[in-house]
Amino acid sequence: MDKLTVALIAALLAACSTTPNYDAKFGDAVREARLKMTLNPDAGKNAEATDGMDGKSAKEAVTRYQGTFKAPPPVTNVINIGGTISGGGK
């Protein structure tokens, strides 16, 4: 083998040795962000009713929310910087 091949193989093997360091912390950022966004981690253990919407109001809110996906949103006129404005007068 020539020196270039040996150097290339050595570089590739050296790069593989750092992978376990990355794998050990894989997903830590996501788990930390989820924990920071959770107000009360033990909320599922509490069987008491919560303050807020009654069932009828909550159902109506969910129905309206789901209805927003039935039709596409209306097209709005956007002015592009550096482009032309259509429909304008003199």
Biopython code that builds the backbone (N, CA, C, O; Angstrom):
import numpy as np
from Bio.PDB.StructureBuilder import StructureBuilder

atoms = [
    (1, "MET", "N", (0.851, -1.184, 0.000)),
    (1, "MET", "CA", (0.000, 0.000, 0.000)),
    (1, "MET", "C", (0.892, 1.242, 0.000)),
    (1, "MET", "O", (1.972, 1.274, 0.590)),
    (2, "ASP", "N", (0.398, 2.228, -0.672)),
    (2, "ASP", "CA", (1.166, 3.463, -0.685)),
    (2, "ASP", "C", (0.821, 4.304, 0.545)),
    (2, "ASP", "O", (-0.115, 3.982, 1.278)),
    (3, "LYS", "N", (1.560, 5.358, 0.764)),
    (3, "LYS", "CA", (1.403, 6.188, 1.966)),
    (3, "LYS", "C", (0.048, 6.895, 1.990)),
    (3, "LYS", "O", (-0.525, 7.092, 3.062)),
    (4, "LEU", "N", (-0.467, 7.276, 0.827)),
    (4, "LEU", "CA", (-1.751, 7.969, 0.772)),
    (4, "LEU", "C", (-2.890, 7.057, 1.209)),
    (4, "LEU", "O", (-3.785, 7.491, 1.935)),
    (5, "THR", "N", (-2.868, 5.815, 0.782)),
    (5, "THR", "CA", (-3.905, 4.852, 1.171)),
    (5, "THR", "C", (-3.867, 4.602, 2.673)),
    (5, "THR", "O", (-4.912, 4.567, 3.323)),
    (6, "VAL", "N", (-2.685, 4.429, 3.222)),
    (6, "VAL", "CA", (-2.541, 4.193, 4.661)),
    (6, "VAL", "C", (-3.039, 5.408, 5.444)),
    (6, "VAL", "O", (-3.720, 5.255, 6.459)),
    (7, "ALA", "N", (-2.705, 6.612, 4.979)),
    (7, "ALA", "CA", (-3.151, 7.832, 5.658)),
    (7, "ALA", "C", (-4.665, 7.966, 5.592)),
    (7, "ALA", "O", (-5.295, 8.379, 6.566)),
    (8, "LEU", "N", (-5.256, 7.621, 4.447)),
    (8, "LEU", "CA", (-6.710, 7.700, 4.288)),
    (8, "LEU", "C", (-7.420, 6.702, 5.206)),
    (8, "LEU", "O", (-8.415, 7.048, 5.842)),
    (9, "ILE", "N", (-6.924, 5.490, 5.276)),
    (9, "ILE", "CA", (-7.520, 4.479, 6.163)),
    (9, "ILE", "C", (-7.391, 4.907, 7.624)),
    (9, "ILE", "O", (-8.334, 4.745, 8.398)),
    (10, "ALA", "N", (-6.255, 5.442, 8.001)),
    (10, "ALA", "CA", (-6.058, 5.893, 9.381)),
    (10, "ALA", "C", (-7.001, 7.040, 9.718)),
    (10, "ALA", "O", (-7.540, 7.094, 10.823)),
    (11, "ALA", "N", (-7.205, 7.958, 8.775)),
    (11, "ALA", "CA", (-8.119, 9.083, 9.016)),
    (11, "ALA", "C", (-9.553, 8.595, 9.168)),
    (11, "ALA", "O", (-10.283, 9.071, 10.038)),
    (12, "LEU", "N", (-9.959, 7.654, 8.331)),
    (12, "LEU", "CA", (-11.317, 7.116, 8.426)),
    (12, "LEU", "C", (-11.539, 6.374, 9.741)),
    (12, "LEU", "O", (-12.602, 6.507, 10.348)),
    (13, "LEU", "N", (-10.574, 5.611, 10.181)),
    (13, "LEU", "CA", (-10.708, 4.887, 11.443)),
    (13, "LEU", "C", (-10.714, 5.846, 12.635)),
    (13, "LEU", "O", (-11.411, 5.606, 13.620)),
    (14, "ALA", "N", (-9.954, 6.912, 12.548)),
    (14, "ALA", "CA", (-9.935, 7.889, 13.638)),
    (14, "ALA", "C", (-11.277, 8.611, 13.742)),
    (14, "ALA", "O", (-11.730, 8.927, 14.842)),
    (15, "ALA", "N", (-11.913, 8.870, 12.598)),
    (15, "ALA", "CA", (-13.205, 9.555, 12.603)),
    (15, "ALA", "C", (-14.288, 8.683, 13.225)),
    (15, "ALA", "O", (-15.213, 9.206, 13.847)),
    (16, "CYS", "N", (-14.195, 7.387, 13.074)),
    (16, "CYS", "CA", (-15.212, 6.480, 13.613)),
    (16, "CYS", "C", (-15.177, 6.403, 15.135)),
    (16, "CYS", "O", (-16.175, 6.021, 15.747)),
    (17, "SER", "N", (-14.086, 6.745, 15.745)),
    (17, "SER", "CA", (-13.979, 6.594, 17.190)),
    (17, "SER", "C", (-14.767, 7.647, 17.959)),
    (17, "SER", "O", (-15.034, 7.448, 19.144)),
    (18, "THR", "N", (-15.156, 8.780, 17.325)),
    (18, "THR", "CA", (-15.901, 9.825, 18.038)),
    (18, "THR", "C", (-17.402, 9.588, 18.017)),
    (18, "THR", "O", (-18.133, 10.256, 18.749)),
    (19, "THR", "N", (-17.884, 8.659, 17.201)),
    (19, "THR", "CA", (-19.324, 8.429, 17.089)),
    (19, "THR", "C", (-19.985, 8.073, 18.421)),
    (19, "THR", "O", (-21.049, 8.625, 18.704)),
    (20, "PRO", "N", (-19.436, 7.197, 19.253)),
    (20, "PRO", "CA", (-20.099, 6.900, 20.526)),
    (20, "PRO", "C", (-20.297, 8.142, 21.404)),
    (20, "PRO", "O", (-21.265, 8.209, 22.163)),
    (21, "ASN", "N", (-19.404, 9.112, 21.311)),
    (21, "ASN", "CA", (-19.576, 10.339, 22.096)),
    (21, "ASN", "C", (-20.818, 11.101, 21.648)),
    (21, "ASN", "O", (-21.540, 11.651, 22.480)),
    (22, "TYR", "N", (-21.071, 11.138, 20.359)),
    (22, "TYR", "CA", (-22.262, 11.821, 19.856)),
    (22, "TYR", "C", (-23.518, 11.009, 20.164)),
    (22, "TYR", "O", (-24.544, 11.573, 20.544)),
    (23, "ASP", "N", (-23.442, 9.701, 20.003)),
    (23, "ASP", "CA", (-24.605, 8.849, 20.233)),
    (23, "ASP", "C", (-25.049, 8.862, 21.688)),
    (23, "ASP", "O", (-26.238, 8.706, 21.965)),
    (24, "ALA", "N", (-24.139, 9.040, 22.607)),
    (24, "ALA", "CA", (-24.482, 9.024, 24.030)),
    (24, "ALA", "C", (-25.388, 10.197, 24.392)),
    (24, "ALA", "O", (-26.190, 10.089, 25.320)),
    (25, "LYS", "N", (-25.277, 11.311, 23.679)),
    (25, "LYS", "CA", (-26.070, 12.501, 23.986)),
    (25, "LYS", "C", (-27.165, 12.740, 22.954)),
    (25, "LYS", "O", (-27.817, 13.784, 22.981)),
    (26, "PHE", "N", (-27.379, 11.794, 22.046)),
    (26, "PHE", "CA", (-28.377, 11.967, 20.994)),
    (26, "PHE", "C", (-29.770, 12.105, 21.594)),
    (26, "PHE", "O", (-30.202, 11.238, 22.353)),
    (27, "GLY", "N", (-30.473, 13.175, 21.267)),
    (27, "GLY", "CA", (-31.824, 13.417, 21.751)),
    (27, "GLY", "C", (-31.896, 14.211, 23.039)),
    (27, "GLY", "O", (-32.994, 14.549, 23.481)),
    (28, "ASP", "N", (-30.764, 14.521, 23.658)),
    (28, "ASP", "CA", (-30.779, 15.270, 24.920)),
    (28, "ASP", "C", (-31.418, 16.641, 24.757)),
    (28, "ASP", "O", (-32.162, 17.079, 25.634)),
    (29, "ALA", "N", (-31.143, 17.322, 23.656)),
    (29, "ALA", "CA", (-31.695, 18.666, 23.442)),
    (29, "ALA", "C", (-33.212, 18.622, 23.347)),
    (29, "ALA", "O", (-33.891, 19.499, 23.882)),
    (30, "VAL", "N", (-33.750, 17.618, 22.678)),
    (30, "VAL", "CA", (-35.201, 17.492, 22.543)),
    (30, "VAL", "C", (-35.834, 17.180, 23.895)),
    (30, "VAL", "O", (-36.853, 17.767, 24.259)),
    (31, "ARG", "N", (-35.235, 16.268, 24.629)),
    (31, "ARG", "CA", (-35.780, 15.928, 25.949)),
    (31, "ARG", "C", (-35.730, 17.131, 26.892)),
    (31, "ARG", "O", (-36.672, 17.361, 27.650)),
    (32, "GLU", "N", (-34.648, 17.889, 26.850)),
    (32, "GLU", "CA", (-34.529, 19.065, 27.707)),
    (32, "GLU", "C", (-35.560, 20.129, 27.333)),
    (32, "GLU", "O", (-36.164, 20.741, 28.213)),
    (33, "ALA", "N", (-35.763, 20.351, 26.044)),
    (33, "ALA", "CA", (-36.751, 21.334, 25.602)),
    (33, "ALA", "C", (-38.163, 20.916, 26.019)),
    (33, "ALA", "O", (-38.959, 21.752, 26.446)),
    (34, "ARG", "N", (-38.473, 19.619, 25.894)),
    (34, "ARG", "CA", (-39.795, 19.133, 26.286)),
    (34, "ARG", "C", (-40.016, 19.313, 27.787)),
    (34, "ARG", "O", (-41.109, 19.694, 28.206)),
    (35, "LEU", "N", (-38.996, 19.043, 28.598)),
    (35, "LEU", "CA", (-39.128, 19.225, 30.041)),
    (35, "LEU", "C", (-39.335, 20.695, 30.402)),
    (35, "LEU", "O", (-40.100, 21.013, 31.312)),
    (36, "LYS", "N", (-38.645, 21.593, 29.682)),
    (36, "LYS", "CA", (-38.798, 23.027, 29.966)),
    (36, "LYS", "C", (-40.167, 23.553, 29.559)),
    (36, "LYS", "O", (-40.641, 24.538, 30.125)),
    (37, "MET", "N", (-40.815, 22.907, 28.579)),
    (37, "MET", "CA", (-42.130, 23.352, 28.132)),
    (37, "MET", "C", (-43.264, 22.758, 28.960)),
    (37, "MET", "O", (-44.407, 23.197, 28.835)),
    (38, "THR", "N", (-42.977, 21.784, 29.788)),
    (38, "THR", "CA", (-44.011, 21.136, 30.586)),
    (38, "THR", "C", (-44.220, 21.908, 31.882)),
    (38, "THR", "O", (-43.315, 22.008, 32.710)),
    (39, "LEU", "N", (-45.425, 22.453, 32.052)),
    (39, "LEU", "CA", (-45.712, 23.236, 33.259)),
    (39, "LEU", "C", (-45.847, 22.344, 34.483)),
    (39, "LEU", "O", (-45.288, 22.641, 35.539)),
    (40, "ASN", "N", (-46.587, 21.255, 34.343)),
    (40, "ASN", "CA", (-46.817, 20.369, 35.466)),
    (40, "ASN", "C", (-46.646, 18.925, 34.997)),
    (40, "ASN", "O", (-47.577, 18.355, 34.428)),
    (41, "PRO", "N", (-45.480, 18.323, 35.223)),
    (41, "PRO", "CA", (-45.248, 16.959, 34.741)),
    (41, "PRO", "C", (-46.181, 15.926, 35.367)),
    (41, "PRO", "O", (-46.386, 14.866, 34.775)),
    (42, "ASP", "N", (-46.748, 16.191, 36.530)),
    (42, "ASP", "CA", (-47.623, 15.238, 37.212)),
    (42, "ASP", "C", (-49.106, 15.499, 36.947)),
    (42, "ASP", "O", (-49.955, 14.984, 37.675)),
    (43, "ALA", "N", (-49.432, 16.281, 35.930)),
    (43, "ALA", "CA", (-50.826, 16.642, 35.668)),
    (43, "ALA", "C", (-51.678, 15.421, 35.346)),
    (43, "ALA", "O", (-52.862, 15.403, 35.685)),
    (44, "GLY", "N", (-51.119, 14.406, 34.707)),
    (44, "GLY", "CA", (-51.887, 13.219, 34.360)),
    (44, "GLY", "C", (-52.292, 12.382, 35.557)),
    (44, "GLY", "O", (-53.206, 11.563, 35.461)),
    (45, "LYS", "N", (-51.634, 12.573, 36.669)),
    (45, "LYS", "CA", (-51.953, 11.801, 37.881)),
    (45, "LYS", "C", (-53.108, 12.407, 38.671)),
    (45, "LYS", "O", (-53.655, 11.758, 39.563)),
    (46, "ASN", "N", (-53.489, 13.658, 38.348)),
    (46, "ASN", "CA", (-54.549, 14.355, 39.064)),
    (46, "ASN", "C", (-55.884, 14.101, 38.363)),
    (46, "ASN", "O", (-56.062, 14.491, 37.209)),
    (47, "ALA", "N", (-56.818, 13.452, 39.052)),
    (47, "ALA", "CA", (-58.114, 13.103, 38.463)),
    (47, "ALA", "C", (-59.162, 14.199, 38.660)),
    (47, "ALA", "O", (-60.282, 14.060, 38.167)),
    (48, "GLU", "N", (-58.837, 15.262, 39.351)),
    (48, "GLU", "CA", (-59.805, 16.335, 39.585)),
    (48, "GLU", "C", (-60.070, 17.104, 38.299)),
    (48, "GLU", "O", (-59.218, 17.175, 37.413)),
    (49, "ALA", "N", (-61.265, 17.680, 38.212)),
    (49, "ALA", "CA", (-61.612, 18.490, 37.044)),
    (49, "ALA", "C", (-60.770, 19.760, 37.034)),
    (49, "ALA", "O", (-60.446, 20.324, 38.079)),
    (50, "THR", "N", (-60.431, 20.186, 35.845)),
    (50, "THR", "CA", (-59.638, 21.402, 35.721)),
    (50, "THR", "C", (-60.543, 22.594, 35.443)),
    (50, "THR", "O", (-61.642, 22.440, 34.909)),
    (51, "ASP", "N", (-60.082, 23.758, 35.800)),
    (51, "ASP", "CA", (-60.818, 24.973, 35.484)),
    (51, "ASP", "C", (-60.589, 25.310, 34.021)),
    (51, "ASP", "O", (-59.501, 25.090, 33.488)),
    (52, "GLY", "N", (-61.603, 25.837, 33.383)),
    (52, "GLY", "CA", (-61.461, 26.198, 31.976)),
    (52, "GLY", "C", (-62.778, 26.024, 31.255)),
    (52, "GLY", "O", (-63.837, 26.285, 31.825)),
    (53, "MET", "N", (-62.730, 25.594, 30.030)),
    (53, "MET", "CA", (-63.932, 25.447, 29.206)),
    (53, "MET", "C", (-64.772, 24.265, 29.648)),
    (53, "MET", "O", (-64.264, 23.251, 30.128)),
    (54, "ASP", "N", (-66.082, 24.430, 29.468)),
    (54, "ASP", "CA", (-66.958, 23.285, 29.680)),
    (54, "ASP", "C", (-66.927, 22.437, 28.410)),
    (54, "ASP", "O", (-66.382, 22.859, 27.391)),
    (55, "GLY", "N", (-67.502, 21.259, 28.474)),
    (55, "GLY", "CA", (-67.427, 20.330, 27.354)),
    (55, "GLY", "C", (-68.054, 20.854, 26.078)),
    (55, "GLY", "O", (-67.514, 20.652, 24.991)),
    (56, "LYS", "N", (-69.199, 21.530, 26.200)),
    (56, "LYS", "CA", (-69.894, 22.037, 25.011)),
    (56, "LYS", "C", (-69.059, 23.105, 24.300)),
    (56, "LYS", "O", (-68.958, 23.099, 23.074)),
    (57, "SER", "N", (-68.469, 24.011, 25.060)),
    (57, "SER", "CA", (-67.637, 25.065, 24.464)),
    (57, "SER", "C", (-66.374, 24.481, 23.840)),
    (57, "SER", "O", (-65.955, 24.907, 22.764)),
    (58, "ALA", "N", (-65.776, 23.516, 24.508)),
    (58, "ALA", "CA", (-64.567, 22.899, 23.978)),
    (58, "ALA", "C", (-64.856, 22.169, 22.674)),
    (58, "ALA", "O", (-64.063, 22.239, 21.735)),
    (59, "LYS", "N", (-65.994, 21.464, 22.610)),
    (59, "LYS", "CA", (-66.361, 20.749, 21.389)),
    (59, "LYS", "C", (-66.576, 21.726, 20.242)),
    (59, "LYS", "O", (-66.148, 21.463, 19.118)),
    (60, "GLU", "N", (-67.231, 22.845, 20.510)),
    (60, "GLU", "CA", (-67.462, 23.858, 19.475)),
    (60, "GLU", "C", (-66.143, 24.459, 18.991)),
    (60, "GLU", "O", (-65.973, 24.699, 17.796)),
    (61, "ALA", "N", (-65.225, 24.699, 19.900)),
    (61, "ALA", "CA", (-63.923, 25.253, 19.517)),
    (61, "ALA", "C", (-63.156, 24.282, 18.622)),
    (61, "ALA", "O", (-62.548, 24.701, 17.637)),
    (62, "VAL", "N", (-63.179, 22.996, 18.951)),
    (62, "VAL", "CA", (-62.484, 21.996, 18.144)),
    (62, "VAL", "C", (-63.153, 21.876, 16.777)),
    (62, "VAL", "O", (-62.463, 21.751, 15.765)),
    (63, "THR", "N", (-64.477, 21.913, 16.730)),
    (63, "THR", "CA", (-65.199, 21.823, 15.456)),
    (63, "THR", "C", (-64.850, 22.999, 14.557)),
    (63, "THR", "O", (-64.607, 22.813, 13.365)),
    (64, "ARG", "N", (-64.821, 24.201, 15.106)),
    (64, "ARG", "CA", (-64.451, 25.376, 14.314)),
    (64, "ARG", "C", (-63.003, 25.283, 13.846)),
    (64, "ARG", "O", (-62.696, 25.626, 12.705)),
    (65, "TYR", "N", (-62.129, 24.829, 14.707)),
    (65, "TYR", "CA", (-60.716, 24.689, 14.340)),
    (65, "TYR", "C", (-60.560, 23.711, 13.185)),
    (65, "TYR", "O", (-59.833, 23.990, 12.231)),
    (66, "GLN", "N", (-61.232, 22.570, 13.261)),
    (66, "GLN", "CA", (-61.130, 21.579, 12.191)),
    (66, "GLN", "C", (-61.757, 22.091, 10.903)),
    (66, "GLN", "O", (-61.323, 21.715, 9.815)),
    (67, "GLY", "N", (-62.770, 22.942, 11.009)),
    (67, "GLY", "CA", (-63.412, 23.516, 9.832)),
    (67, "GLY", "C", (-62.502, 24.447, 9.053)),
    (67, "GLY", "O", (-62.730, 24.677, 7.865)),
    (68, "THR", "N", (-61.482, 24.984, 9.691)),
    (68, "THR", "CA", (-60.581, 25.890, 8.986)),
    (68, "THR", "C", (-59.735, 25.156, 7.956)),
    (68, "THR", "O", (-59.130, 25.800, 7.099)),
    (69, "PHE", "N", (-59.674, 23.836, 8.011)),
    (69, "PHE", "CA", (-58.873, 23.073, 7.060)),
    (69, "PHE", "C", (-59.697, 22.551, 5.887)),
    (69, "PHE", "O", (-59.139, 21.924, 4.986)),
    (70, "LYS", "N", (-61.011, 22.790, 5.873)),
    (70, "LYS", "CA", (-61.859, 22.279, 4.795)),
    (70, "LYS", "C", (-61.687, 23.067, 3.504)),
    (70, "LYS", "O", (-61.773, 22.491, 2.419)),
    (71, "ALA", "N", (-61.448, 24.349, 3.594)),
    (71, "ALA", "CA", (-61.267, 25.190, 2.412)),
    (71, "ALA", "C", (-59.906, 25.873, 2.510)),
    (71, "ALA", "O", (-59.462, 26.224, 3.603)),
    (72, "PRO", "N", (-59.245, 26.061, 1.370)),
    (72, "PRO", "CA", (-57.952, 26.744, 1.430)),
    (72, "PRO", "C", (-58.124, 28.199, 1.849)),
    (72, "PRO", "O", (-59.179, 28.789, 1.616)),
    (73, "PRO", "N", (-57.111, 28.775, 2.456)),
    (73, "PRO", "CA", (-57.224, 30.171, 2.873)),
    (73, "PRO", "C", (-57.333, 31.081, 1.651)),
    (73, "PRO", "O", (-56.848, 30.728, 0.576)),
    (74, "PRO", "N", (-57.958, 32.240, 1.802)),
    (74, "PRO", "CA", (-58.108, 33.141, 0.657)),
    (74, "PRO", "C", (-56.742, 33.644, 0.181)),
    (74, "PRO", "O", (-55.809, 33.810, 0.967)),
    (75, "VAL", "N", (-56.658, 33.878, -1.123)),
    (75, "VAL", "CA", (-55.422, 34.365, -1.716)),
    (75, "VAL", "C", (-55.281, 35.845, -1.397)),
    (75, "VAL", "O", (-56.221, 36.621, -1.575)),
    (76, "THR", "N", (-54.111, 36.227, -0.929)),
    (76, "THR", "CA", (-53.870, 37.634, -0.626)),
    (76, "THR", "C", (-52.884, 38.199, -1.635)),
    (76, "THR", "O", (-52.032, 37.479, -2.156)),
    (77, "ASN", "N", (-53.007, 39.494, -1.905)),
    (77, "ASN", "CA", (-52.121, 40.158, -2.846)),
    (77, "ASN", "C", (-50.847, 40.539, -2.111)),
    (77, "ASN", "O", (-50.881, 41.308, -1.151)),
    (78, "VAL", "N", (-49.721, 39.998, -2.566)),
    (78, "VAL", "CA", (-48.446, 40.250, -1.929)),
    (78, "VAL", "C", (-47.590, 41.091, -2.867)),
    (78, "VAL", "O", (-47.488, 40.794, -4.057)),
    (79, "ILE", "N", (-46.979, 42.137, -2.330)),
    (79, "ILE", "CA", (-46.092, 42.978, -3.128)),
    (79, "ILE", "C", (-44.676, 42.437, -2.969)),
    (79, "ILE", "O", (-44.151, 42.365, -1.858)),
    (80, "ASN", "N", (-44.071, 42.062, -4.072)),
    (80, "ASN", "CA", (-42.704, 41.564, -4.044)),
    (80, "ASN", "C", (-41.739, 42.730, -4.172)),
    (80, "ASN", "O", (-41.911, 43.589, -5.037)),
    (81, "ILE", "N", (-40.750, 42.762, -3.336)),
    (81, "ILE", "CA", (-39.745, 43.820, -3.420)),
    (81, "ILE", "C", (-38.923, 43.604, -4.686)),
    (81, "ILE", "O", (-38.418, 42.510, -4.936)),
    (82, "GLY", "N", (-38.797, 44.664, -5.475)),
    (82, "GLY", "CA", (-38.045, 44.566, -6.719)),
    (82, "GLY", "C", (-38.877, 44.067, -7.871)),
    (82, "GLY", "O", (-38.395, 44.037, -9.003)),
    (83, "GLY", "N", (-40.108, 43.676, -7.624)),
    (83, "GLY", "CA", (-40.993, 43.185, -8.697)),
    (83, "GLY", "C", (-41.941, 44.278, -9.112)),
    (83, "GLY", "O", (-41.786, 45.434, -8.720)),
    (84, "THR", "N", (-42.912, 43.914, -9.898)),
    (84, "THR", "CA", (-43.900, 44.881, -10.355)),
    (84, "THR", "C", (-45.185, 44.710, -9.563)),
    (84, "THR", "O", (-45.484, 43.631, -9.052)),
    (85, "ILE", "N", (-45.938, 45.801, -9.475)),
    (85, "ILE", "CA", (-47.214, 45.777, -8.784)),
    (85, "ILE", "C", (-48.287, 45.754, -9.858)),
    (85, "ILE", "O", (-48.365, 46.672, -10.675)),
    (86, "SER", "N", (-49.114, 44.718, -9.868)),
    (86, "SER", "CA", (-50.156, 44.632, -10.874)),
    (86, "SER", "C", (-51.418, 45.300, -10.392)),
    (86, "SER", "O", (-51.703, 45.338, -9.195)),
    (87, "GLY", "N", (-52.175, 45.827, -11.339)),
    (87, "GLY", "CA", (-53.467, 46.436, -11.012)),
    (87, "GLY", "C", (-53.346, 47.871, -10.511)),
    (87, "GLY", "O", (-54.342, 48.442, -10.068)),
    (88, "GLY", "N", (-52.192, 48.454, -10.567)),
    (88, "GLY", "CA", (-52.017, 49.825, -10.086)),
    (88, "GLY", "C", (-52.377, 50.846, -11.152)),
    (88, "GLY", "O", (-52.284, 50.555, -12.344)),
    (89, "GLY", "N", (-52.778, 52.012, -10.748)),
    (89, "GLY", "CA", (-53.112, 53.096, -11.670)),
    (89, "GLY", "C", (-51.878, 53.932, -11.971)),
    (89, "GLY", "O", (-50.778, 53.657, -11.492)),
    (90, "LYS", "N", (-52.102, 54.975, -12.793)),
    (90, "LYS", "CA", (-50.993, 55.861, -13.165)),
    (90, "LYS", "C", (-50.709, 56.897, -12.140)),
    (90, "LYS", "O", (-49.803, 57.711, -12.320)),
]
sb = StructureBuilder()
sb.init_structure("model")
sb.init_model(0)
sb.init_chain("A")
sb.init_seg("    ")
for serial, (resi, resn, name, xyz) in enumerate(atoms, 1):
    if name == "N":
        sb.init_residue(resn, " ", resi, " ")
    sb.init_atom(name, np.array(xyz, "f"), 0.0, 1.0, " ", f" {name:<3s}", serial, name[0])
structure = sb.get_structure()
